[in-house]
Amino acid sequence: MAAGIDMMRTDVFNQAGDRPEVQNIAILFVLSPIFEDMDVIENAAGAARASNIELIVVGVLFSGTQLDVRRLVSPPPRNDVNYFILMDYRDLEFKSNQILGM
């Protein structure tokens, strides 16, 4: 997951066509359980946030604590605003407009 966040930061949001007047927002989907070291993932998320990428996290089938998801989002962490906990992937259908800020 950390490698994916790093790739997003360096390859997607660092393109020549990136428009500086448009906010960079990434939605990360986290499937539970997380087998990677959370500190490594958090460091990658921190580097993305330091590059002015707003991170929104959707935890699906998440068996960890909400704190794990909260460590990744852009501060301040707010449930159902910049992080979402879904007990089943089918819940995504009902939360999609809220996640997309519609």
Steps between C-alpha positions, in 0.01 A plus 500: 500500500783741583656437157166580337468827693856593403430419134184711510698791646794481258341368180139619504499834680844606381423506127580788269126541437416542868293815540619697805165677537318167546515326836668157498275248674557125533251246628675200653310176537635288785396137514528328834711359643809708427808281482749782444663696782267793578799726576631449145155571355462805724837636383395465136168671578688779678722554195187521282339752736826702503471510120158669537298189421186475709440141609157352558496140625230237464552195722311196368448190715729669747583288803757742643420806702377822347822654627695311231292665226512837674883491487488524120250777429564870462446669837279539680356147480121515478288187475272503194683808367857397421496143621229239469462155654292254298420158643444356152602609152130516406465794741707700251191539281321684781798711605641592157337844476614586851854380429512706180367804686178520300 
